[in-house]
Amino acid sequence: MICGDPDGASDVMEPTAVFEVLSPSTAMTDRRVKPFDYASVLSIQVYVILDSEKPDATAMRRSNGWEAEAFSGLDAIIPLPEIGITLPLSALYRR
């Protein structure tokens, strides 16, 4: 997700939030490698990993040193002040 006005004159984007849906083949990379890659992109403030099979999510934020915060169950709500929203897991997963 990009916050602010995109520059139509170039292809350069500065994302604020990155959301990834885990797949069995990429889960290890998404959890162990990509957080370091995303931490090197200064515009990224939050990285959210979503489980593809059950209502589980992990949020990692620049503001707390990229420590993982776990959210689990259909009643869980991920606060995302970085982009001005809250994200209920029930909006992403079927009951």
C-alpha positions, 0 to 999 in steps of 0.5 A: 500500500502506498500512502501519499500521491504517486509520482506519475512521472516515474515508476518509483513507488514508496510503499508504506505497508506490505501484505503477503499471503503465505503459501507452503512453498514460500512461508519460510522465506516470507517469515525469515528473509523478507522482513530484513529486505523490507526493513531496508526500504525506509518507506515501509512502516509495517509488514503483515503476513497472512496465513492462507489456510486459517485466520492467523496474521503476523505484523512487524513494524518499524516503530517496534524494531520489527518484532513480530506481533501475532493475531489469531482467530476471526475476532482478532483485529490488526491495528494499522495506524501506519495507514490509518485503518484497523483490519479485522481478520473476519473481513479476510477469512470465511467463517 
